[in-house]
Amino acid sequence: MELRQLLYFVTCARCGSLTTAAEELYTTQPHVSMVIRELEKELGTRLFLRRSNGVELTEAGARVYGYAQDTLRNAELFRSVGCEQREHSLRVLTNNSSNMAVMLTAFYNERTHGDKTTPGLYLQFTECGIEKMIALLSANEYDLGFLFVPDTKRSALRYLIDRRQLAFTPLLDTDLVLYVGKDHPLANRSSVTPAELASLSFIQLEDDFFTVEDLLTGSPAFSKQTLAIRRVVRTNSDHMMIRMLEKTELCNLGSYWLRDTFRQYDFRRIPVEGMQGRIAFGYISRKGTPLSADTADFLEFLRHTLQSDAVGAK
């Protein structure tokens, strides 16, 4: 028996529907059904009555439900033992972002001052997609998840996270920009139009919560799907992205949350006309759960850096 089976069982019982449970677990209804059947076979009893409008616990299922809840709570206590031994910890998730890695390094250095006698900061940092981010935050395995959200997707994000008792807090509004290498023919342009994007070739990160075309919603050039960007390379690697921008004429469409602070690479960042302020950068956290002192300190450090970066850009 696996904890995953118990998690699926408890979620199905709480939702009263395999389909709803599948949505919450970010999987398919047939997969949920298979997991439940395996658990029933292992226990030698039916746990649910299948009805046209959902599922209902059997008498045995009701007993198992209580045991499963206790087991999952105890498992969480086991996982928390290691954290309790760490006086200071910071657990952060983000979409692919070299800036966040640099930011966390700066924060770590400021906290420890390079002094080995200073109590250490346990740092847990993972890059992932939005679905995994929501699951890890809901399971209390991480505290903050940073991401970009276009204005056309804000309500969809709210729908995804509200039912998991999560909330999105925006930190700043930013722009859709075109990244090119310093020797690219467009490197000295002050802006580009959405229509010009159709003639370029791109390296893009693998699509996650939204596609690049979603960010162009509202632009006449893309409103009828008459144009689409030409992806030549698709990757989940920042290293590949950086190398290709440096050494080829490929472009990248993206956003940013630091203009000059901690800037690492000499890429040109060219605004896409009409796309200013269309993307929110912020973080997801659990509702009603106070942030730890270390997490609050990092957010204050981040806000201060963003404020200083904005002032320096004027």
Kinemage of the C-alpha trace (Angstrom):
@kinemage 1
@onewidth
@group {chain A} dominant
@subgroup {mainchain}
@vectorlist {calphas} color= white
{ca met a 1} P 0.000 0.000 0.000
{ca glu a 2} L 1.292 3.450 -0.923
{ca leu a 3} L 0.586 6.895 0.491
{ca arg a 4} L -0.360 7.953 -3.033
{ca gln a 5} L -3.259 5.449 -2.990
{ca leu a 6} L -4.518 6.848 0.301
{ca leu a 7} L -4.246 10.418 -0.996
{ca tyr a 8} L -6.315 9.507 -4.073
{ca phe a 9} L -8.874 7.699 -1.893
{ca val a 10} L -9.261 10.593 0.569
{ca thr a 11} L -9.552 13.109 -2.273
{ca cys a 12} L -12.250 11.047 -4.011
{ca ala a 13} L -14.208 10.686 -0.758
{ca arg a 14} L -13.997 14.399 -0.059
{ca cys a 15} L -14.978 15.409 -3.599
{ca gly a 16} L -17.665 12.740 -4.004
{ca ser a 17} L -16.607 12.407 -7.627
{ca leu a 18} L -13.738 10.663 -9.418
{ca thr a 19} L -13.766 13.326 -12.120
{ca thr a 20} L -13.512 16.214 -9.649
{ca ala a 21} L -10.821 14.362 -7.720
{ca ala a 22} L -8.851 13.853 -10.931
{ca glu a 23} L -8.960 17.590 -11.613
{ca glu a 24} L -7.722 18.361 -8.114
{ca leu a 25} L -4.954 15.753 -8.378
{ca tyr a 26} L -3.949 16.916 -11.866
{ca thr a 27} L -4.466 13.535 -13.470
{ca thr a 28} L -7.158 11.730 -15.450
{ca gln a 29} L -10.373 10.121 -14.233
{ca pro a 30} L -9.386 6.671 -15.607
{ca his a 31} L -6.103 6.850 -13.696
{ca val a 32} L -7.883 7.746 -10.449
{ca ser a 33} L -10.333 4.899 -11.015
{ca met a 34} L -7.451 2.453 -11.571
{ca val a 35} L -5.715 3.540 -8.341
{ca ile a 36} L -8.941 3.118 -6.342
{ca arg a 37} L -9.558 -0.349 -7.846
{ca glu a 38} L -6.013 -1.389 -6.898
{ca leu a 39} L -6.582 -0.211 -3.321
{ca glu a 40} L -9.918 -2.040 -3.110
{ca lys a 41} L -8.280 -5.215 -4.420
{ca glu a 42} L -5.474 -4.925 -1.880
{ca leu a 43} L -7.921 -4.409 1.009
{ca gly a 44} L -10.330 -7.036 -0.274
{ca thr a 45} L -13.400 -4.820 0.001
{ca arg a 46} L -15.313 -2.164 -1.902
{ca leu a 47} L -14.667 1.369 -0.714
{ca phe a 48} L -17.124 3.260 -2.914
{ca leu a 49} L -20.590 2.823 -4.329
{ca arg a 50} L -20.530 4.123 -7.905
{ca arg a 51} L -23.592 6.213 -8.727
{ca ser a 52} L -24.593 8.239 -11.777
{ca asn a 53} L -23.842 11.511 -10.001
{ca gly a 54} L -20.601 10.467 -8.306
{ca val a 55} L -19.327 8.098 -5.623
{ca glu a 56} L -20.365 7.385 -2.044
{ca leu a 57} L -18.389 5.666 0.696
{ca thr a 58} L -19.426 2.167 1.703
{ca glu a 59} L -19.504 1.257 5.396
{ca ala a 60} L -16.007 -0.200 5.060
{ca gly a 61} L -14.933 2.855 3.053
{ca ala a 62} L -16.051 5.178 5.848
{ca arg a 63} L -13.837 3.307 8.326
{ca val a 64} L -10.889 3.312 5.934
{ca tyr a 65} L -11.413 7.040 5.337
{ca gly a 66} L -10.700 7.817 8.981
{ca tyr a 67} L -7.639 5.571 9.027
{ca ala a 68} L -6.356 7.090 5.769
{ca gln a 69} L -6.692 10.643 7.092
{ca asp a 70} L -4.728 9.705 10.213
{ca thr a 71} L -2.039 8.012 8.106
{ca leu a 72} L -1.606 11.016 5.836
{ca arg a 73} L -1.424 13.369 8.820
{ca asn a 74} L 1.189 11.158 10.459
{ca ala a 75} L 3.174 11.013 7.234
{ca glu a 76} L 3.242 14.812 7.209
{ca leu a 77} L 4.541 14.750 10.788
{ca phe a 78} L 7.335 12.396 9.723
{ca arg a 79} L 8.301 14.800 6.924
{ca ser a 80} L 8.290 17.729 9.321
{ca val a 81} L 10.806 16.160 11.724
{ca gly a 82} L 13.765 17.179 9.573
{ca cys a 83} L 12.458 20.716 9.208
{ca glu a 84} L 12.058 21.081 12.974
{ca gln a 85} L 15.757 20.367 13.404
{ca arg a 86} L 16.638 23.282 11.111
{ca glu a 87} L 16.549 26.603 12.902
{ca his a 88} L 16.276 28.562 9.653
{ca ser a 89} L 14.817 27.377 6.364
{ca leu a 90} L 13.509 28.812 3.095
{ca arg a 91} L 11.605 26.683 0.553
{ca val a 92} L 11.027 28.316 -2.828
{ca leu a 93} L 9.571 27.193 -6.158
{ca thr a 94} L 9.732 29.112 -9.413
{ca asn a 95} L 9.192 28.855 -13.135
{ca asn a 96} L 12.496 28.648 -15.025
{ca ser a 97} L 14.396 31.712 -13.821
{ca ser a 98} L 18.113 32.353 -13.598
{ca asn a 99} L 17.264 35.641 -11.833
{ca met a 100} L 15.698 33.786 -8.914
{ca ala a 101} L 18.811 31.644 -8.487
{ca val a 102} L 20.950 34.786 -8.357
{ca met a 103} L 18.497 36.475 -5.970
{ca leu a 104} L 18.517 33.531 -3.566
{ca thr a 105} L 22.312 33.444 -3.647
{ca ala a 106} L 22.468 37.135 -2.743
{ca phe a 107} L 19.965 36.614 0.082
{ca tyr a 108} L 21.913 33.617 1.379
{ca asn a 109} L 25.140 35.623 1.433
{ca glu a 110} L 23.465 38.520 3.215
{ca arg a 111} L 21.980 36.219 5.855
{ca thr a 112} L 25.128 34.232 6.541
{ca his a 113} L 27.618 37.092 5.969
{ca gly a 114} L 30.108 34.443 4.884
{ca asp a 115} L 30.617 33.637 8.576
{ca lys a 116} L 30.633 29.916 9.275
{ca thr a 117} L 29.714 30.560 12.907
{ca thr a 118} L 26.408 32.147 11.877
{ca pro a 119} L 23.439 29.725 12.082
{ca gly a 120} L 22.993 28.252 8.622
{ca leu a 121} L 20.035 28.846 6.341
{ca tyr a 122} L 18.607 25.644 4.921
{ca leu a 123} L 17.600 26.514 1.363
{ca gln a 124} L 15.336 24.356 -0.817
{ca phe a 125} L 14.905 25.644 -4.383
{ca thr a 126} L 13.136 23.919 -7.302
{ca glu a 127} L 12.173 25.025 -10.812
{ca cys a 128} L 8.923 23.502 -12.069
{ca gly a 129} L 5.677 24.055 -13.951
{ca ile a 130} L 2.522 25.538 -12.466
{ca glu a 131} L 0.745 22.203 -11.895
{ca lys a 132} L 3.616 20.766 -9.878
{ca met a 133} L 3.989 24.098 -8.083
{ca ile a 134} L 0.366 24.012 -6.911
{ca ala a 135} L 0.667 20.394 -5.775
{ca leu a 136} L 3.877 20.992 -3.778
{ca leu a 137} L 2.545 24.139 -2.114
{ca ser a 138} L -0.722 22.400 -1.216
{ca ala a 139} L 1.228 19.537 0.350
{ca asn a 140} L 3.192 22.042 2.486
{ca glu a 141} L 6.453 20.874 0.940
{ca tyr a 142} L 7.322 24.440 -0.135
{ca asp a 143} L 6.312 27.891 1.096
{ca leu a 144} L 6.392 30.179 -1.950
{ca gly a 145} L 5.974 29.650 -5.689
{ca phe a 146} L 7.030 32.474 -8.030
{ca leu a 147} L 5.629 32.818 -11.536
{ca phe a 148} L 4.545 35.135 -14.340
{ca val a 149} L 0.817 35.430 -15.094
{ca pro a 150} L -0.529 37.264 -18.178
{ca asp a 151} L -3.615 39.385 -17.633
{ca thr a 152} L -5.590 37.025 -19.901
{ca lys a 153} L -4.930 34.114 -17.513
{ca arg a 154} L -5.387 35.693 -14.078
{ca ser a 155} L -8.949 34.381 -13.611
{ca ala a 156} L -7.924 30.883 -14.761
{ca leu a 157} L -5.112 30.841 -12.207
{ca arg a 158} L -7.516 31.952 -9.483
{ca tyr a 159} L -9.816 29.043 -10.364
{ca leu a 160} L -6.913 26.570 -10.108
{ca ile a 161} L -5.623 27.753 -6.750
{ca asp a 162} L -8.767 28.817 -4.847
{ca arg a 163} L -9.935 25.243 -4.336
{ca arg a 164} L -6.504 24.309 -3.024
{ca gln a 165} L -6.629 27.130 -0.447
{ca leu a 166} L -3.831 29.007 -2.184
{ca ala a 167} L -3.572 32.689 -3.131
{ca phe a 168} L -1.612 34.666 -5.715
{ca thr a 169} L 0.071 37.903 -4.605
{ca pro a 170} L 1.338 40.150 -7.432
{ca leu a 171} L 4.597 42.005 -6.849
{ca leu a 172} L 4.798 44.043 -10.050
{ca asp a 173} L 3.392 44.347 -13.565
{ca thr a 174} L 5.889 43.787 -16.321
{ca asp a 175} L 6.058 43.619 -20.108
{ca leu a 176} L 6.309 41.126 -22.945
{ca val a 177} L 9.763 41.562 -24.476
{ca leu a 178} L 11.874 40.117 -27.265
{ca tyr a 179} L 15.301 38.827 -26.216
{ca val a 180} L 18.097 38.774 -28.801
{ca gly a 181} L 21.878 38.482 -28.706
{ca lys a 182} L 24.015 41.625 -28.876
{ca asp a 183} L 24.968 40.886 -32.508
{ca his a 184} L 21.414 40.197 -33.686
{ca pro a 185} L 20.143 42.433 -36.552
{ca leu a 186} L 17.415 43.763 -34.230
{ca ala a 187} L 19.755 44.406 -31.309
{ca asn a 188} L 19.598 48.199 -31.613
{ca arg a 189} L 15.824 48.437 -32.022
{ca ser a 190} L 13.907 50.327 -29.330
{ca ser a 191} L 10.745 48.248 -29.916
{ca val a 192} L 9.144 45.698 -32.244
{ca thr a 193} L 5.554 45.252 -33.350
{ca pro a 194} L 3.618 41.999 -32.847
{ca ala a 195} L 3.397 41.627 -36.620
{ca glu a 196} L 7.197 41.592 -36.922
{ca leu a 197} L 7.416 38.539 -34.680
{ca ala a 198} L 6.024 36.334 -37.438
{ca ser a 199} L 9.220 36.707 -39.498
{ca leu a 200} L 11.550 35.624 -36.669
{ca ser a 201} L 12.684 32.218 -35.427
{ca phe a 202} L 12.502 31.408 -31.726
{ca ile a 203} L 13.890 29.289 -28.958
{ca gln a 204} L 11.218 28.966 -26.276
{ca leu a 205} L 10.861 27.147 -22.990
{ca glu a 206} L 8.343 24.316 -22.968
{ca asp a 207} L 4.779 25.638 -22.629
{ca asp a 208} L 3.370 25.539 -19.151
{ca phe a 209} L 0.360 27.442 -17.824
{ca phe a 210} L 0.127 29.624 -20.900
{ca thr a 211} L 1.658 29.861 -24.355
{ca val a 212} L 3.432 32.836 -25.836
{ca glu a 213} L 0.445 33.355 -28.126
{ca asp a 214} L -1.726 33.860 -25.025
{ca leu a 215} L 0.367 36.901 -24.163
{ca leu a 216} L -0.383 38.342 -27.584
{ca thr a 217} L -4.151 38.155 -27.106
{ca gly a 218} L -5.621 41.477 -28.035
{ca ser a 219} L -3.095 42.239 -30.734
{ca pro a 220} L -4.799 42.548 -34.169
{ca ala a 221} L -1.904 40.666 -35.759
{ca phe a 222} L -2.689 37.570 -33.708
{ca ser a 223} L -6.404 37.906 -33.024
{ca lys a 224} L -7.499 35.644 -35.891
{ca gln a 225} L -4.646 33.160 -35.490
{ca thr a 226} L -3.272 34.443 -38.783
{ca leu a 227} L 0.185 34.546 -37.281
{ca ala a 228} L 2.055 32.269 -34.937
{ca ile a 229} L 5.624 32.436 -33.756
{ca arg a 230} L 8.012 30.000 -35.405
{ca arg a 231} L 9.524 27.802 -32.692
{ca val a 232} L 12.759 26.291 -33.969
{ca val a 233} L 13.963 25.040 -30.591
{ca arg a 234} L 11.856 24.043 -27.595
{ca thr a 235} L 13.676 23.340 -24.323
{ca asn a 236} L 13.386 23.233 -20.537
{ca ser a 237} L 17.036 24.259 -20.133
{ca asp a 238} L 18.153 27.800 -19.269
{ca his a 239} L 21.669 26.824 -20.322
{ca met a 240} L 20.449 25.904 -23.814
{ca met a 241} L 18.460 29.133 -23.992
{ca ile a 242} L 21.463 31.273 -23.035
{ca arg a 243} L 23.838 29.500 -25.404
{ca met a 244} L 21.497 29.757 -28.395
{ca leu a 245} L 20.787 33.459 -27.812
{ca glu a 246} L 24.505 34.148 -27.514
{ca lys a 247} L 25.627 32.174 -30.568
{ca thr a 248} L 22.696 32.248 -33.049
{ca glu a 249} L 20.126 34.647 -34.478
{ca leu a 250} L 17.288 32.908 -32.659
{ca cys a 251} L 15.065 35.069 -30.451
{ca asn a 252} L 13.104 34.470 -27.296
{ca leu a 253} L 9.792 35.941 -26.191
{ca gly a 254} L 9.449 36.314 -22.456
{ca ser a 255} L 9.220 38.701 -19.550
{ca tyr a 256} L 11.394 39.908 -16.703
{ca trp a 257} L 11.201 41.144 -13.146
{ca leu a 258} L 14.638 42.729 -12.779
{ca arg a 259} L 15.842 45.316 -15.271
{ca asp a 260} L 19.477 45.795 -14.239
{ca thr a 261} L 20.019 44.500 -10.696
{ca phe a 262} L 22.005 41.221 -10.728
{ca arg a 263} L 21.967 41.303 -14.532
{ca gln a 264} L 24.134 38.441 -15.791
{ca tyr a 265} L 24.008 38.352 -19.600
{ca asp a 266} L 24.392 40.973 -22.284
{ca phe a 267} L 21.165 40.203 -24.127
{ca arg a 268} L 19.089 42.932 -25.700
{ca arg a 269} L 15.605 43.259 -24.243
{ca ile a 270} L 13.269 44.847 -26.788
{ca pro a 271} L 9.698 45.781 -25.771
{ca val a 272} L 6.855 44.416 -27.884
{ca glu a 273} L 4.565 47.333 -28.720
{ca gly a 274} L 1.189 47.262 -26.977
{ca met a 275} L 2.339 44.610 -24.479
{ca gln a 276} L 3.462 46.861 -21.618
{ca gly a 277} L 2.184 45.948 -18.164
{ca arg a 278} L 0.376 42.865 -19.460
{ca ile a 279} L 2.120 40.320 -17.222
{ca ala a 280} L 2.116 40.094 -13.426
{ca phe a 281} L 5.101 38.721 -11.550
{ca gly a 282} L 4.235 37.428 -8.089
{ca tyr a 283} L 4.004 34.426 -5.822
{ca ile a 284} L 1.572 31.739 -4.695
{ca ser a 285} L 1.305 30.883 -1.011
{ca arg a 286} L -1.086 29.045 1.299
{ca lys a 287} L -4.106 30.963 2.595
{ca gly a 288} L -4.321 31.432 6.347
{ca thr a 289} L -0.814 30.097 6.979
{ca pro a 290} L 1.566 32.634 8.561
{ca leu a 291} L 4.900 32.909 6.787
{ca ser a 292} L 7.989 31.845 8.700
{ca ala a 293} L 10.421 34.587 9.725
{ca asp a 294} L 12.906 33.446 7.066
{ca thr a 295} L 10.272 33.430 4.316
{ca ala a 296} L 9.056 36.900 5.343
{ca asp a 297} L 12.672 38.154 5.372
{ca phe a 298} L 13.221 36.866 1.844
{ca leu a 299} L 10.053 38.555 0.576
{ca glu a 300} L 11.174 41.820 2.155
{ca phe a 301} L 14.604 41.402 0.545
{ca leu a 302} L 12.923 40.739 -2.804
{ca arg a 303} L 10.564 43.710 -2.544
{ca his a 304} L 13.453 46.007 -1.597
{ca thr a 305} L 15.470 44.776 -4.590
{ca leu a 306} L 12.526 45.301 -6.946
{ca gln a 307} L 11.997 48.806 -5.597
{ca ser a 308} L 15.692 49.689 -5.949
{ca asp a 309} L 15.770 48.218 -9.449
{ca ala a 310} L 12.750 50.286 -10.511
{ca val a 311} L 14.272 53.489 -9.110
{ca gly a 312} L 17.581 52.772 -10.820
{ca ala a 313} L 15.847 52.283 -14.165
{ca lys a 314} L 14.323 55.799 -14.121
